[in-house]
């Protein structure tokens, strides 16, 4: 998968891979992602396991596992009546996606689902190709290998041998393995770190929201090139980064910029309201560059 983000004339790119394993559509899955921003950037590696209402996020950097309940999953499972695929398709329509034509990826016939900023090609509910476009943001994912109807062994869902941290923290007795005081101590420290991490992230997001709210107001009032470039100057100063001025500006660009900023602010709000790190991770992915 590749992603390009651009603000003003400055851009950065991400290249990586994603591996998805699942059985009982939507009930149990394993998602592993690896990649890095820009050539030579620090490599990121995440692993998420989900089973029913439970979720585990593996933090390879700190060698710990954040364990939590997936918010709202109990209600989703009740609503699905055992058919998560049918529910997922219904939710797509309710969120404004519409089916539009067919395509083929890796020999599989897939149905195109389209929304204003995204196109997805689905086969049996699995995304084989995704293209998301917004002002300053472009992401492409395309499957390079896919197999359906295979048996996935339980061993594929095995977690690394790291301490587990129940988040929000529920005490060492529920998260430790082995019962040793040393491991309980490590888990307690990890729980504290996880809580502090979420608090710090949300504090930063609240600060950034003020910046994006201000720049949105500025963009809304900018009908001339000189005005939008003044917004870029203010944004550069607030973010502590340098963004090049634009060379053209029209009404369509203004509307697209406002739509993109609104989408970004919604992602920030999602992060601010997140109950735990797992919920935060499912907000708009690119807000992670803000914290």
Secondary structure, DSSP 4 states (H G I P E B T S, - for coil): -EEEEEETTEEEEEEEEEEEEEETTTTEEEEEEEEEESTTPPEEEEEEEEETTEEEEEETTTTEEEEEEPTTHHHHHHHHTT-HHHHHHHHHHHTT-EEEEEEEETTEEEEEEEETTEEEEEETTEEEEEEEEETTEEEEEE-S----SPPPPGGGGPPPS-EEEESS---GGGT-SS--HHHHHHHHHHHHHHHHHHHHHHHHHHHHHHHHHHHHHHHHT--SHHHHHHHHHHHHHHHTS--PPPS---HHHHHHHHHHHHHHHHHHHHHHH-SSHHHHHTS-GGGGGG-
